[in-house]
């Protein structure tokens, strides 16, 4: 149960990280450029991709856990 709690907390923290990352931009409405133009030398670009990737993996793990245990979502 603790593992699932940690996963939910991690997903929430990653989503908050994405929101804080977008709010830190000079032009927040141009955030889509972080995902369209990947730049290996930009920490902002790498961080945004890693946060999105980790959030997706975490949500997939939660979904698979719920399917395995047959607990209604």
Secondary structure as a PSIPRED ss2 file (coil, helix, strand):
# PSIPRED VFORMAT (PSIPRED V4.0)

   1 X C   1.000  0.000  0.000
   2 X H   0.000  1.000  0.000
   3 X H   0.000  1.000  0.000
   4 X H   0.000  1.000  0.000
   5 X H   0.000  1.000  0.000
   6 X H   0.000  1.000  0.000
   7 X H   0.000  1.000  0.000
   8 X H   0.000  1.000  0.000
   9 X H   0.000  1.000  0.000
  10 X H   0.000  1.000  0.000
  11 X H   0.000  1.000  0.000
  12 X H   0.000  1.000  0.000
  13 X H   0.000  1.000  0.000
  14 X H   0.000  1.000  0.000
  15 X H   0.000  1.000  0.000
  16 X H   0.000  1.000  0.000
  17 X H   0.000  1.000  0.000
  18 X H   0.000  1.000  0.000
  19 X H   0.000  1.000  0.000
  20 X H   0.000  1.000  0.000
  21 X H   0.000  1.000  0.000
  22 X H   0.000  1.000  0.000
  23 X H   0.000  1.000  0.000
  24 X C   1.000  0.000  0.000
  25 X C   1.000  0.000  0.000
  26 X C   1.000  0.000  0.000
  27 X C   1.000  0.000  0.000
  28 X H   0.000  1.000  0.000
  29 X H   0.000  1.000  0.000
  30 X H   0.000  1.000  0.000
  31 X C   1.000  0.000  0.000
  32 X H   0.000  1.000  0.000
  33 X H   0.000  1.000  0.000
  34 X H   0.000  1.000  0.000
  35 X H   0.000  1.000  0.000
  36 X H   0.000  1.000  0.000
  37 X C   1.000  0.000  0.000
  38 X C   1.000  0.000  0.000
  39 X C   1.000  0.000  0.000
  40 X C   1.000  0.000  0.000
  41 X C   1.000  0.000  0.000
  42 X C   1.000  0.000  0.000
  43 X H   0.000  1.000  0.000
  44 X H   0.000  1.000  0.000
  45 X H   0.000  1.000  0.000
  46 X H   0.000  1.000  0.000
  47 X H   0.000  1.000  0.000
  48 X H   0.000  1.000  0.000
  49 X H   0.000  1.000  0.000
  50 X H   0.000  1.000  0.000
  51 X H   0.000  1.000  0.000
  52 X H   0.000  1.000  0.000
  53 X H   0.000  1.000  0.000
  54 X H   0.000  1.000  0.000
  55 X H   0.000  1.000  0.000
  56 X H   0.000  1.000  0.000
  57 X H   0.000  1.000  0.000
  58 X H   0.000  1.000  0.000
  59 X H   0.000  1.000  0.000
  60 X H   0.000  1.000  0.000
  61 X H   0.000  1.000  0.000
  62 X H   0.000  1.000  0.000
  63 X H   0.000  1.000  0.000
  64 X H   0.000  1.000  0.000
  65 X H   0.000  1.000  0.000
  66 X H   0.000  1.000  0.000
  67 X H   0.000  1.000  0.000
  68 X H   0.000  1.000  0.000
  69 X H   0.000  1.000  0.000
  70 X C   1.000  0.000  0.000
  71 X C   1.000  0.000  0.000
  72 X C   1.000  0.000  0.000
  73 X C   1.000  0.000  0.000
